């Protein structure tokens, strides 16, 4: 029986969900000003200082505070650039979204934004990622794009065949499947395609394939990249074609959609049980109170990280593994995502 996408939303008729940015640096500054104005004004009373004791002056307090802040900033910077990018966590999700048959078990290991290349994603680190991912023994391995480090800070280049081979050796009974990300398109798309193909990893570009044994079938759909061509001044042209991709879904079996950037999510119909994305790095630098500082999404922090549910539609955004723009992570350690469906 053919599935129907007659009600497939378009970019123009899907109601946007109002998003309230929880806090901004402007709010914090306003709060700080309000607190200062409400506090009683204090003046230094030099005559009250006992003889022989150092006077606590405003200048000394300010100098001490500045020193502490400076030390904290240096320590935080050292942690963000040298320690956290070299860490590795497995983030686990267990869910049964409405579009997925209750009780049908499927496990997936998701690798997003590897950005292979030192200083952060060295060959040693990549091997550790592949070893850890392999130990999860999932039914399916998903690669969500942005395979190489492309910023100016690269100090160790990893041959394409090497990182692709490491990803291929993770292995899974239902295979390893890949999509492309914006950095792949911007810098080396032909080489990335060739590396994945030579490693035996199929690439889904506006394609859908049926996987699973009889009675446990599901569709894996991979979207073309939404930022493939840079047009300048923050404008892009994508190669994504969601209607064409989903038109290939030829049965009523459930659908899992792979999309490098999560910004497609408001346009994904409820027919898709789960959308998987990367790209945001979870903001990459999360400062307390004002995180995430920068999220490459037109929706701000709405799809920055984690499990998002909107109108009963499910999205999981991985914080990824490598770094882009600057070689640092803070509050978003490199992660392998493990998803269990049908729990
Ligand atoms: Fe990306």
Boltz pocket constraint, residues with backbone or C-beta under 6 A from the ligand:
constraints:
  - pocket:
      binder: B
      contacts: [[A, 146], [A, 181], [A, 182], [A, 183], [A, 260], [A, 278], [A, 279], [A, 280]]
      max_distance: 6.0
